[in-house]
């Protein structure tokens, strides 16, 4: 292949990189949605209204480990870090290497740890980072569209890893996520945020007993 042909072949990649860089986190998020639509809950990141309402019930003074599944480009990360105690840890887990690389590059807070892996392995991941239990777990994963068996496995592992008094925080665009939670969490609070695209269903599953 001639140098001219090589240059012509590389042009679309250069254009793609420039567009992605110009869009910033939106470009990374959009590419993640296009590549893995089943694993990304929405093409639009959550609004500040969802973030504020979702995190409101958290007892931040007693939060040492906050876990997030599917952080994407970090829409919730900085708000969580802004509220987290100085000796706390935010541990995020995602199967998308592009998201993990972006987060590691853009978030330099020493309390932040990004792990490439599956939420179903949360117990092993939490232990590998020096904790036995998590205080809170946040998830925007689209439970209803995950591969067969993955949703129930994640819900079960999450219930086991959360300490007594902690909670599983779930935001979705369908109320079906509650069904996955109800198999393990007997007390579930719910809410709805309409100032979001699309309107967002929110659930807080509390672990009252070990």
Secondary structure, DSSP 8 states (H G I E B T S, - for coil): --HHHHHHHHHHHHHHHHHHHHHTHHHHHHHHHHH-TTT-S-SS---HHHHHHHHTT--GGG-SEEEEE--TTTTTHHHHHHHS-TT-EEEEEES-HHHHHHHHHH---TTEEEEES-GGGHHHHHHHTT-S-EEEEEE---GGGS-TTHHHHHHHHHHHHEEEEEEEEEEESSTTHHHHHHTT-SEEEEEEE-SSSS-EEEEEEE----
